[in-house]
Amino acid sequence: MFTIRSATLSDIPELKKLYTDTVMSVNLKDYSIEEVEDWASCGDDRMQWHRLFSEQHFFVAESERPEIVGFASINDSGYIHSLFVHKDFQHQGIATLLYNTLERHAREKGAERVSSEVSITARPFFERQGFIVDEEQKRRANQLYLINYKMSKKLNKLLTEMSNKELWQLFPIILTEHQTHWKDDFLNEAKLLKNKIGHENIEKISHIGSTAIPDLLAKPTIDILLEIKKETDLHNLILVMETNGYICSPQPHKPKPHLMFLKGYTTKGFFPPVFHVHIRYPGKWDEIYFRDYLLKHPEIAKEYGSLKLKLKEEFEHNRDGYTNAKTEFIQRITQFAKNEFKL
């Protein structure tokens, strides 16, 4: 597990070593040995580090040991000077954690865009964060001129800043015929969740909702019921889920621990596959009763599909209205299930 904190001047020796080791190893695949040696030598000037600390806000990522495994910096205007991850901790979500911290800082300072001068190696990562290339250039490192890219990203309104009306326009109610790949989507995501959260923290993972029912019209959203053990660290759970592309959605009116996570929602609309992960402690949950009853009674599933199709016409851009209008049917069928299964 990795945590983010503000850097201090006492971190400079460790940052210097991490910087040098990373450039000399990770960036060697895109630059010549002469180029990386020249680039790495830029970190030798201690006064330059102090100057950068006075101009930029530095953040570090730490492991549990603790050991610094990455660092990044940004100024109040949104210019990102650095983002480096330890050569032995690549591809573990650290760069994403650091970048999210930088973007959050930029938004807090009122920046309308973020920008950086990005190496060939880092360009794909920044593109995944929504950056575009403004210009290819040759930038002086120490003595040599190296290819890099001026890149930038406009900071649009976050989903969490949008009103319900804006969200409902962006994410309308969509119903489709059952897709056979939905089962595989669930299985693949369940495997990811087990690996990232840890088997020791998970009691049970279930595929719920309409995508779990063959031949039923459904929103193309994979609903997952994730039952965690009561001793699970919720702070770490949120951190792991956000690192792996989920948005945390507190659910104060749902059962403890009052959490749901969403994936596949962007400021440009849906980005499939879309997942809703409902977090619960172990128990006998209505969603399982409802699912199993529809699986056993296809005629009821068909009735439910007809109801959803009718409600979609009325509530296409009103998710709360759509959900509320289904409540009576779901509660009635769930009670039938409890009476029949007596689980």
WOKA-V776421 format. One record per residue. N is the residue number from 1. RES is the residue in three letters. SS is DSSP state (a for helix, b for strand, c for the rest). Layout:
n->[N N]
res->[RES RES]
ss->[SS SS]
//
This chain:
n->[1 2 3 4 5 6 7 8 9 10 11 12 13 14 15 16 17 18 19 20 21 22 23 24 25 26 27 28 29 30 31 32 33 34 35 36 37 38 39 40 41 42 43 44 45 46 47 48 49 50 51 52 53 54 55 56 57 58 59 60 61 62 63 64 65 66 67 68 69 70 71 72 73 74 75 76 77 78 79 80 81 82 83 84 85 86 87 88 89 90 91 92 93 94 95 96 97 98 99 100 101 102 103 104 105 106 107 108 109 110 111 112 113 114 115 116 117 118 119 120 121 122 123 124 125 126 127 128 129 130 131 132 133 134 135 136 137 138 139 140 141 142 143 144 145 146 147 148 149 150 151 152 153 154 155 156 157 158 159 160 161 162 163 164 165 166 167 168 169 170 171 172 173 174 175 176 177 178 179 180 181 182 183 184 185 186 187 188 189 190 191 192 193 194 195 196 197 198 199 200 201 202 203 204 205 206 207 208 209 210 211 212 213 214 215 216 217 218 219 220 221 222 223 224 225 226 227 228 229 230 231 232 233 234 235 236 237 238 239 240 241 242 243 244 245 246 247 248 249 250 251 252 253 254 255 256 257 258 259 260 261 262 263 264 265 266 267 268 269 270 271 272 273 274 275 276 277 278 279 280 281 282 283 284 285 286 287 288 289 290 291 292 293 294 295 296 297 298 299 300 301 302 303 304 305 306 307 308 309 310 311 312 313 314 315 316 317 318 319 320 321 322 323 324 325 326 327 328 329 330 331 332 333 334 335 336 337 338 339 340 341 342 343]
res->[MET PHE THR ILE ARG SER ALA THR LEU SER ASP ILE PRO GLU LEU LYS LYS LEU TYR THR ASP THR VAL MET SER VAL ASN LEU LYS ASP TYR SER ILE GLU GLU VAL GLU ASP TRP ALA SER CYS GLY ASP ASP ARG MET GLN TRP HIS ARG LEU PHE SER GLU GLN HIS PHE PHE VAL ALA GLU SER GLU ARG PRO GLU ILE VAL GLY PHE ALA SER ILE ASN ASP SER GLY TYR ILE HIS SER LEU PHE VAL HIS LYS ASP PHE GLN HIS GLN GLY ILE ALA THR LEU LEU TYR ASN THR LEU GLU ARG HIS ALA ARG GLU LYS GLY ALA GLU ARG VAL SER SER GLU VAL SER ILE THR ALA ARG PRO PHE PHE GLU ARG GLN GLY PHE ILE VAL ASP GLU GLU GLN LYS ARG ARG ALA ASN GLN LEU TYR LEU ILE ASN TYR LYS MET SER LYS LYS LEU ASN LYS LEU LEU THR GLU MET SER ASN LYS GLU LEU TRP GLN LEU PHE PRO ILE ILE LEU THR GLU HIS GLN THR HIS TRP LYS ASP ASP PHE LEU ASN GLU ALA LYS LEU LEU LYS ASN LYS ILE GLY HIS GLU ASN ILE GLU LYS ILE SER HIS ILE GLY SER THR ALA ILE PRO ASP LEU LEU ALA LYS PRO THR ILE ASP ILE LEU LEU GLU ILE LYS LYS GLU THR ASP LEU HIS ASN LEU ILE LEU VAL MET GLU THR ASN GLY TYR ILE CYS SER PRO GLN PRO HIS LYS PRO LYS PRO HIS LEU MET PHE LEU LYS GLY TYR THR THR LYS GLY PHE PHE PRO PRO VAL PHE HIS VAL HIS ILE ARG TYR PRO GLY LYS TRP ASP GLU ILE TYR PHE ARG ASP TYR LEU LEU LYS HIS PRO GLU ILE ALA LYS GLU TYR GLY SER LEU LYS LEU LYS LEU LYS GLU GLU PHE GLU HIS ASN ARG ASP GLY TYR THR ASN ALA LYS THR GLU PHE ILE GLN ARG ILE THR GLN PHE ALA LYS ASN GLU PHE LYS LEU]
ss->[c c b b b b c c a a a a a a a a a a a a a a a a a a a a a c c c a a a a a a a a a a a a c a a a a a a a a a a c b b b b b b c c c c c b b b b b b b c c c c b b b b b b b c c c c c c c c a a a a a a a a a a a a a a a c c c c b b b b b b b a a a a a a a a a c c c b b b b b b b b b c c c c b b b b b b b b b b c c c c a a a c c a a a a a a a c c c c c b c c c c a a a a a a a a a a a a a a a a a c a a a b b b b b b b c a a a c c c c c b c c b b b b b b b b c c c c c a a a a a a a a a a c c c b b b b c c c c c c c c b b b b b b b b c c b b b b b b b b b b b b b c c c c a a a a a a a a a a a c a a a a a a a a a a a a a a a a a a c c c a a a a a a a a a a a a a a a a a a a a a a a c c]
//
